[in-house]
Amino acid sequence: MTLIACTDGEWQQAQDGAALCTGTLENVAETGPFGLPPLTYQQANELLGAVLLLWATVWGAKKLFGLVR
């Protein structure tokens, strides 16, 4: 997806409903939060799987140490 910004001007609406920029149109670089590139669906699923595995490991370790006490 390409994002554009109107610099040195403002957005206006034409009679036919089209958006017009009175200044200069610029492409905005697509980045995620913290300036990181966006994740693909595969990368997001891998990250989610790793987080769930870590959560389950910590939960299991807490339960195991609770039984040992």
Secondary structure, 3 states (H helix, E strand, C coil): CCEEEEECCCEEECCCCCEEECCEEEEECCCCHHHCCCCCHHHHHHHHHHHHHHHHHHHHHHHHHHHHC
